[in-house]
Amino acid sequence: MSKKPISATIDEELTKWISKQTEDKQKYRNKSHLIEIALELLKNQK
């Protein structure tokens, strides 16, 4: 699967939460990984 970089402007509190979530590399490799998983979950909601 090819990946394409994107840019988004999001709330500062959300960026702080993302940074906190990605401190432990066991669950998310990096911010992009977390965001990709979140978008997949949103996409798959019915």
mmCIF file as Biopython writes it, N, C-alpha, C and O atoms, coordinates in Angstrom:
data_model
#
loop_
_atom_site.group_PDB
_atom_site.id
_atom_site.type_symbol
_atom_site.label_atom_id
_atom_site.label_alt_id
_atom_site.label_comp_id
_atom_site.label_asym_id
_atom_site.label_entity_id
_atom_site.label_seq_id
_atom_site.pdbx_PDB_ins_code
_atom_site.Cartn_x
_atom_site.Cartn_y
_atom_site.Cartn_z
_atom_site.occupancy
_atom_site.B_iso_or_equiv
_atom_site.auth_seq_id
_atom_site.auth_asym_id
_atom_site.pdbx_PDB_model_num
ATOM 1   N N  . MET A ? 1  ? 0.850   -1.181 0.000  1.0 0.0 1  A 1 
ATOM 2   C CA . MET A ? 1  ? 0.000   0.000  0.000  1.0 0.0 1  A 1 
ATOM 3   C C  . MET A ? 1  ? 0.894   1.242  0.000  1.0 0.0 1  A 1 
ATOM 4   O O  . MET A ? 1  ? 1.757   1.393  0.864  1.0 0.0 1  A 1 
ATOM 5   N N  . SER A ? 2  ? 0.685   2.104  -0.949 1.0 0.0 2  A 1 
ATOM 6   C CA . SER A ? 2  ? 1.474   3.334  -0.974 1.0 0.0 2  A 1 
ATOM 7   C C  . SER A ? 2  ? 0.855   4.352  -0.018 1.0 0.0 2  A 1 
ATOM 8   O O  . SER A ? 2  ? -0.348  4.331  0.241  1.0 0.0 2  A 1 
ATOM 9   N N  . LYS A ? 3  ? 1.679   5.220  0.486  1.0 0.0 3  A 1 
ATOM 10  C CA . LYS A ? 3  ? 1.228   6.241  1.424  1.0 0.0 3  A 1 
ATOM 11  C C  . LYS A ? 3  ? 1.523   7.606  0.846  1.0 0.0 3  A 1 
ATOM 12  O O  . LYS A ? 3  ? 2.498   7.791  0.117  1.0 0.0 3  A 1 
ATOM 13  N N  . LYS A ? 4  ? 0.676   8.557  1.176  1.0 0.0 4  A 1 
ATOM 14  C CA . LYS A ? 4  ? 0.820   9.913  0.671  1.0 0.0 4  A 1 
ATOM 15  C C  . LYS A ? 4  ? 0.770   10.884 1.848  1.0 0.0 4  A 1 
ATOM 16  O O  . LYS A ? 4  ? -0.154  10.822 2.660  1.0 0.0 4  A 1 
ATOM 17  N N  . PRO A ? 5  ? 1.743   11.771 1.947  1.0 0.0 5  A 1 
ATOM 18  C CA . PRO A ? 5  ? 1.725   12.733 3.052  1.0 0.0 5  A 1 
ATOM 19  C C  . PRO A ? 5  ? 0.589   13.734 2.883  1.0 0.0 5  A 1 
ATOM 20  O O  . PRO A ? 5  ? 0.262   14.149 1.771  1.0 0.0 5  A 1 
ATOM 21  N N  . ILE A ? 6  ? -0.004  14.113 4.016  1.0 0.0 6  A 1 
ATOM 22  C CA . ILE A ? 6  ? -1.041  15.151 4.010  1.0 0.0 6  A 1 
ATOM 23  C C  . ILE A ? 6  ? -0.729  16.145 5.121  1.0 0.0 6  A 1 
ATOM 24  O O  . ILE A ? 6  ? 0.159   15.912 5.941  1.0 0.0 6  A 1 
ATOM 25  N N  . SER A ? 7  ? -1.449  17.229 5.144  1.0 0.0 7  A 1 
ATOM 26  C CA . SER A ? 7  ? -1.292  18.226 6.183  1.0 0.0 7  A 1 
ATOM 27  C C  . SER A ? 7  ? -2.665  18.543 6.753  1.0 0.0 7  A 1 
ATOM 28  O O  . SER A ? 7  ? -3.651  18.605 6.019  1.0 0.0 7  A 1 
ATOM 29  N N  . ALA A ? 8  ? -2.726  18.742 8.065  1.0 0.0 8  A 1 
ATOM 30  C CA . ALA A ? 8  ? -3.996  19.081 8.703  1.0 0.0 8  A 1 
ATOM 31  C C  . ALA A ? 8  ? -3.728  20.036 9.852  1.0 0.0 8  A 1 
ATOM 32  O O  . ALA A ? 8  ? -2.688  19.964 10.507 1.0 0.0 8  A 1 
ATOM 33  N N  . THR A ? 9  ? -4.669  20.922 10.088 1.0 0.0 9  A 1 
ATOM 34  C CA . THR A ? 9  ? -4.596  21.830 11.223 1.0 0.0 9  A 1 
ATOM 35  C C  . THR A ? 9  ? -5.609  21.338 12.244 1.0 0.0 9  A 1 
ATOM 36  O O  . THR A ? 9  ? -6.803  21.245 11.957 1.0 0.0 9  A 1 
ATOM 37  N N  . ILE A ? 10 ? -5.112  21.019 13.460 1.0 0.0 10 A 1 
ATOM 38  C CA . ILE A ? 10 ? -6.001  20.493 14.492 1.0 0.0 10 A 1 
ATOM 39  C C  . ILE A ? 10 ? -5.790  21.235 15.806 1.0 0.0 10 A 1 
ATOM 40  O O  . ILE A ? 10 ? -4.778  21.908 16.005 1.0 0.0 10 A 1 
ATOM 41  N N  . ASP A ? 11 ? -6.758  21.099 16.687 1.0 0.0 11 A 1 
ATOM 42  C CA . ASP A ? 11 ? -6.755  21.760 17.983 1.0 0.0 11 A 1 
ATOM 43  C C  . ASP A ? 11 ? -5.492  21.416 18.790 1.0 0.0 11 A 1 
ATOM 44  O O  . ASP A ? 11 ? -5.016  20.282 18.758 1.0 0.0 11 A 1 
ATOM 45  N N  . GLU A ? 12 ? -4.965  22.400 19.503 1.0 0.0 12 A 1 
ATOM 46  C CA . GLU A ? 12 ? -3.746  22.212 20.283 1.0 0.0 12 A 1 
ATOM 47  C C  . GLU A ? 12 ? -3.903  21.134 21.356 1.0 0.0 12 A 1 
ATOM 48  O O  . GLU A ? 12 ? -2.972  20.364 21.594 1.0 0.0 12 A 1 
ATOM 49  N N  . GLU A ? 13 ? -5.056  21.070 21.997 1.0 0.0 13 A 1 
ATOM 50  C CA . GLU A ? 13 ? -5.287  20.038 23.012 1.0 0.0 13 A 1 
ATOM 51  C C  . GLU A ? 13 ? -5.216  18.646 22.394 1.0 0.0 13 A 1 
ATOM 52  O O  . GLU A ? 13 ? -4.712  17.711 23.017 1.0 0.0 13 A 1 
ATOM 53  N N  . LEU A ? 14 ? -5.713  18.512 21.190 1.0 0.0 14 A 1 
ATOM 54  C CA . LEU A ? 14 ? -5.654  17.230 20.492 1.0 0.0 14 A 1 
ATOM 55  C C  . LEU A ? 14 ? -4.215  16.860 20.141 1.0 0.0 14 A 1 
ATOM 56  O O  . LEU A ? 14 ? -3.838  15.691 20.225 1.0 0.0 14 A 1 
ATOM 57  N N  . THR A ? 15 ? -3.417  17.840 19.753 1.0 0.0 15 A 1 
ATOM 58  C CA . THR A ? 15 ? -2.016  17.541 19.449 1.0 0.0 15 A 1 
ATOM 59  C C  . THR A ? 15 ? -1.254  17.121 20.706 1.0 0.0 15 A 1 
ATOM 60  O O  . THR A ? 15 ? -0.367  16.271 20.638 1.0 0.0 15 A 1 
ATOM 61  N N  . LYS A ? 16 ? -1.595  17.712 21.847 1.0 0.0 16 A 1 
ATOM 62  C CA . LYS A ? 16 ? -0.970  17.311 23.116 1.0 0.0 16 A 1 
ATOM 63  C C  . LYS A ? 16 ? -1.348  15.874 23.449 1.0 0.0 16 A 1 
ATOM 64  O O  . LYS A ? 16 ? -0.506  15.088 23.885 1.0 0.0 16 A 1 
ATOM 65  N N  . TRP A ? 17 ? -2.615  15.534 23.243 1.0 0.0 17 A 1 
ATOM 66  C CA . TRP A ? 17 ? -3.084  14.177 23.520 1.0 0.0 17 A 1 
ATOM 67  C C  . TRP A ? 17 ? -2.365  13.174 22.597 1.0 0.0 17 A 1 
ATOM 68  O O  . TRP A ? 17 ? -1.930  12.114 23.047 1.0 0.0 17 A 1 
ATOM 69  N N  . ILE A ? 18 ? -2.249  13.511 21.338 1.0 0.0 18 A 1 
ATOM 70  C CA . ILE A ? 18 ? -1.556  12.637 20.380 1.0 0.0 18 A 1 
ATOM 71  C C  . ILE A ? 18 ? -0.105  12.427 20.816 1.0 0.0 18 A 1 
ATOM 72  O O  . ILE A ? 18 ? 0.386   11.299 20.809 1.0 0.0 18 A 1 
ATOM 73  N N  . SER A ? 19 ? 0.568   13.489 21.190 1.0 0.0 19 A 1 
ATOM 74  C CA . SER A ? 19 ? 1.962   13.374 21.632 1.0 0.0 19 A 1 
ATOM 75  C C  . SER A ? 19 ? 2.075   12.464 22.850 1.0 0.0 19 A 1 
ATOM 76  O O  . SER A ? 19 ? 2.992   11.647 22.933 1.0 0.0 19 A 1 
ATOM 77  N N  . LYS A ? 20 ? 1.158   12.600 23.785 1.0 0.0 20 A 1 
ATOM 78  C CA . LYS A ? 20 ? 1.175   11.762 24.987 1.0 0.0 20 A 1 
ATOM 79  C C  . LYS A ? 20 ? 0.954   10.289 24.620 1.0 0.0 20 A 1 
ATOM 80  O O  . LYS A ? 20 ? 1.612   9.402  25.164 1.0 0.0 20 A 1 
ATOM 81  N N  . GLN A ? 21 ? 0.036   10.042 23.706 1.0 0.0 21 A 1 
ATOM 82  C CA . GLN A ? 21 ? -0.259  8.672  23.291 1.0 0.0 21 A 1 
ATOM 83  C C  . GLN A ? 21 ? 0.926   8.005  22.601 1.0 0.0 21 A 1 
ATOM 84  O O  . GLN A ? 21 ? 1.107   6.791  22.699 1.0 0.0 21 A 1 
ATOM 85  N N  . THR A ? 22 ? 1.722   8.793  21.912 1.0 0.0 22 A 1 
ATOM 86  C CA . THR A ? 22 ? 2.828   8.218  21.133 1.0 0.0 22 A 1 
ATOM 87  C C  . THR A ? 22 ? 4.146   8.155  21.910 1.0 0.0 22 A 1 
ATOM 88  O O  . THR A ? 22 ? 5.174   7.772  21.353 1.0 0.0 22 A 1 
ATOM 89  N N  . GLU A ? 23 ? 4.119   8.528  23.189 1.0 0.0 23 A 1 
ATOM 90  C CA . GLU A ? 23 ? 5.334   8.427  24.007 1.0 0.0 23 A 1 
ATOM 91  C C  . GLU A ? 23 ? 5.774   6.976  24.153 1.0 0.0 23 A 1 
ATOM 92  O O  . GLU A ? 23 ? 6.966   6.675  24.089 1.0 0.0 23 A 1 
ATOM 93  N N  . ASP A ? 24 ? 4.817   6.079  24.348 1.0 0.0 24 A 1 
ATOM 94  C CA . ASP A ? 24 ? 5.115   4.655  24.478 1.0 0.0 24 A 1 
ATOM 95  C C  . ASP A ? 24 ? 4.992   4.022  23.095 1.0 0.0 24 A 1 
ATOM 96  O O  . ASP A ? 24 ? 3.886   3.902  22.568 1.0 0.0 24 A 1 
ATOM 97  N N  . LYS A ? 25 ? 6.092   3.626  22.515 1.0 0.0 25 A 1 
ATOM 98  C CA . LYS A ? 25 ? 6.116   3.119  21.140 1.0 0.0 25 A 1 
ATOM 99  C C  . LYS A ? 25 ? 5.529   1.721  20.991 1.0 0.0 25 A 1 
ATOM 100 O O  . LYS A ? 25 ? 5.514   1.180  19.885 1.0 0.0 25 A 1 
ATOM 101 N N  . GLN A ? 26 ? 5.041   1.118  22.088 1.0 0.0 26 A 1 
ATOM 102 C CA . GLN A ? 26 ? 4.450   -0.224 22.019 1.0 0.0 26 A 1 
ATOM 103 C C  . GLN A ? 26 ? 3.151   -0.227 21.203 1.0 0.0 26 A 1 
ATOM 104 O O  . GLN A ? 26 ? 2.904   -1.152 20.430 1.0 0.0 26 A 1 
ATOM 105 N N  . LYS A ? 27 ? 2.322   0.813  21.378 1.0 0.0 27 A 1 
ATOM 106 C CA . LYS A ? 27 ? 1.005   0.840  20.731 1.0 0.0 27 A 1 
ATOM 107 C C  . LYS A ? 27 ? 1.034   1.579  19.384 1.0 0.0 27 A 1 
ATOM 108 O O  . LYS A ? 27 ? 0.468   1.105  18.399 1.0 0.0 27 A 1 
ATOM 109 N N  . TYR A ? 28 ? 1.689   2.725  19.353 1.0 0.0 28 A 1 
ATOM 110 C CA . TYR A ? 28 ? 1.754   3.545  18.131 1.0 0.0 28 A 1 
ATOM 111 C C  . TYR A ? 28 ? 3.212   3.873  17.827 1.0 0.0 28 A 1 
ATOM 112 O O  . TYR A ? 28 ? 3.953   4.323  18.701 1.0 0.0 28 A 1 
ATOM 113 N N  . ARG A ? 29 ? 3.614   3.643  16.585 1.0 0.0 29 A 1 
ATOM 114 C CA . ARG A ? 29 ? 5.001   3.921  16.182 1.0 0.0 29 A 1 
ATOM 115 C C  . ARG A ? 29 ? 5.302   5.417  16.193 1.0 0.0 29 A 1 
ATOM 116 O O  . ARG A ? 29 ? 6.386   5.850  16.582 1.0 0.0 29 A 1 
ATOM 117 N N  . ASN A ? 30 ? 4.309   6.194  15.753 1.0 0.0 30 A 1 
ATOM 118 C CA . ASN A ? 30 ? 4.486   7.646  15.653 1.0 0.0 30 A 1 
ATOM 119 C C  . ASN A ? 30 ? 3.109   8.297  15.494 1.0 0.0 30 A 1 
ATOM 120 O O  . ASN A ? 30 ? 2.088   7.609  15.512 1.0 0.0 30 A 1 
ATOM 121 N N  . LYS A ? 31 ? 3.084   9.598  15.342 1.0 0.0 31 A 1 
ATOM 122 C CA . LYS A ? 31 ? 1.820   10.329 15.225 1.0 0.0 31 A 1 
ATOM 123 C C  . LYS A ? 31 ? 1.042   9.904  13.983 1.0 0.0 31 A 1 
ATOM 124 O O  . LYS A ? 31 ? -0.180  9.763  14.030 1.0 0.0 31 A 1 
ATOM 125 N N  . SER A ? 32 ? 1.740   9.704  12.891 1.0 0.0 32 A 1 
ATOM 126 C CA . SER A ? 32 ? 1.066   9.289  11.658 1.0 0.0 32 A 1 
ATOM 127 C C  . SER A ? 32 ? 0.375   7.938  11.832 1.0 0.0 32 A 1 
ATOM 128 O O  . SER A ? 32 ? -0.733  7.730  11.337 1.0 0.0 32 A 1 
ATOM 129 N N  . HIS A ? 33 ? 1.035   7.027  12.536 1.0 0.0 33 A 1 
ATOM 130 C CA . HIS A ? 33 ? 0.462   5.704  12.785 1.0 0.0 33 A 1 
ATOM 131 C C  . HIS A ? 33 ? -0.821  5.830  13.598 1.0 0.0 33 A 1 
ATOM 132 O O  . HIS A ? 33 ? -1.826  5.203  13.263 1.0 0.0 33 A 1 
ATOM 133 N N  . LEU A ? 34 ? -0.801  6.633  14.665 1.0 0.0 34 A 1 
ATOM 134 C CA . LEU A ? 34 ? -1.992  6.845  15.491 1.0 0.0 34 A 1 
ATOM 135 C C  . LEU A ? 34 ? -3.135  7.437  14.662 1.0 0.0 34 A 1 
ATOM 136 O O  . LEU A ? 34 ? -4.269  6.963  14.735 1.0 0.0 34 A 1 
ATOM 137 N N  . ILE A ? 35 ? -2.840  8.454  13.889 1.0 0.0 35 A 1 
ATOM 138 C CA . ILE A ? 35 ? -3.869  9.115  13.083 1.0 0.0 35 A 1 
ATOM 139 C C  . ILE A ? 35 ? -4.433  8.164  12.033 1.0 0.0 35 A 1 
ATOM 140 O O  . ILE A ? 35 ? -5.638  8.158  11.785 1.0 0.0 35 A 1 
ATOM 141 N N  . GLU A ? 36 ? -3.576  7.368  11.420 1.0 0.0 36 A 1 
ATOM 142 C CA . GLU A ? 36 ? -4.034  6.408  10.415 1.0 0.0 36 A 1 
ATOM 143 C C  . GLU A ? 36 ? -4.986  5.375  11.038 1.0 0.0 36 A 1 
ATOM 144 O O  . GLU A ? 36 ? -6.012  5.040  10.447 1.0 0.0 36 A 1 
ATOM 145 N N  . ILE A ? 37 ? -4.648  4.881  12.216 1.0 0.0 37 A 1 
ATOM 146 C CA . ILE A ? 37 ? -5.520  3.922  12.903 1.0 0.0 37 A 1 
ATOM 147 C C  . ILE A ? 37 ? -6.853  4.581  13.261 1.0 0.0 37 A 1 
ATOM 148 O O  . ILE A ? 37 ? -7.912  3.982  13.074 1.0 0.0 37 A 1 
ATOM 149 N N  . ALA A ? 38 ? -6.803  5.805  13.772 1.0 0.0 38 A 1 
ATOM 150 C CA . ALA A ? 38 ? -8.033  6.520  14.135 1.0 0.0 38 A 1 
ATOM 151 C C  . ALA A ? 38 ? -8.935  6.717  12.917 1.0 0.0 38 A 1 
ATOM 152 O O  . ALA A ? 38 ? -10.151 6.549  13.012 1.0 0.0 38 A 1 
ATOM 153 N N  . LEU A ? 39 ? -8.353  7.068  11.790 1.0 0.0 39 A 1 
ATOM 154 C CA . LEU A ? 39 ? -9.148  7.274  10.576 1.0 0.0 39 A 1 
ATOM 155 C C  . LEU A ? 39 ? -9.735  5.965  10.053 1.0 0.0 39 A 1 
ATOM 156 O O  . LEU A ? 39 ? -10.862 5.943  9.559  1.0 0.0 39 A 1 
ATOM 157 N N  . GLU A ? 40 ? -8.974  4.877  10.161 1.0 0.0 40 A 1 
ATOM 158 C CA . GLU A ? 40 ? -9.496  3.567  9.762  1.0 0.0 40 A 1 
ATOM 159 C C  . GLU A ? 40 ? -10.697 3.172  10.620 1.0 0.0 40 A 1 
ATOM 160 O O  . GLU A ? 40 ? -11.695 2.657  10.116 1.0 0.0 40 A 1 
ATOM 161 N N  . LEU A ? 41 ? -10.580 3.427  11.941 1.0 0.0 41 A 1 
ATOM 162 C CA . LEU A ? 41 ? -11.702 3.115  12.838 1.0 0.0 41 A 1 
ATOM 163 C C  . LEU A ? 41 ? -12.930 3.944  12.475 1.0 0.0 41 A 1 
ATOM 164 O O  . LEU A ? 41 ? -14.044 3.420  12.444 1.0 0.0 41 A 1 
ATOM 165 N N  . LEU A ? 42 ? -12.737 5.226  12.203 1.0 0.0 42 A 1 
ATOM 166 C CA . LEU A ? 42 ? -13.844 6.102  11.807 1.0 0.0 42 A 1 
ATOM 167 C C  . LEU A ? 42 ? -14.455 5.633  10.481 1.0 0.0 42 A 1 
ATOM 168 O O  . LEU A ? 42 ? -15.676 5.606  10.326 1.0 0.0 42 A 1 
ATOM 169 N N  . LYS A ? 43 ? -13.608 5.272  9.547  1.0 0.0 43 A 1 
ATOM 170 C CA . LYS A ? 43 ? -14.066 4.799  8.224  1.0 0.0 43 A 1 
ATOM 171 C C  . LYS A ? 43 ? -14.919 3.536  8.351  1.0 0.0 43 A 1 
ATOM 172 O O  . LYS A ? 43 ? -15.902 3.370  7.629  1.0 0.0 43 A 1 
ATOM 173 N N  . ASN A ? 44 ? -14.537 2.644  9.276  1.0 0.0 44 A 1 
ATOM 174 C CA . ASN A ? 44 ? -15.235 1.371  9.414  1.0 0.0 44 A 1 
ATOM 175 C C  . ASN A ? 44 ? -16.479 1.415  10.298 1.0 0.0 44 A 1 
ATOM 176 O O  . ASN A ? 44 ? -17.174 0.408  10.430 1.0 0.0 44 A 1 
ATOM 177 N N  . GLN A ? 45 ? -16.768 2.561  10.902 1.0 0.0 45 A 1 
ATOM 178 C CA . GLN A ? 45 ? -17.986 2.686  11.699 1.0 0.0 45 A 1 
ATOM 179 C C  . GLN A ? 45 ? -19.196 2.672  10.778 1.0 0.0 45 A 1 
ATOM 180 O O  . GLN A ? 45 ? -19.170 3.210  9.672  1.0 0.0 45 A 1 
ATOM 181 N N  . LYS A ? 46 ? -20.233 2.053  11.258 1.0 0.0 46 A 1 
ATOM 182 C CA . LYS A ? 46 ? -21.470 1.995  10.440 1.0 0.0 46 A 1 
ATOM 183 C C  . LYS A ? 46 ? -22.549 2.838  11.060 1.0 0.0 46 A 1 
ATOM 184 O O  . LYS A ? 46 ? -23.654 2.918  10.525 1.0 0.0 46 A 1 
#
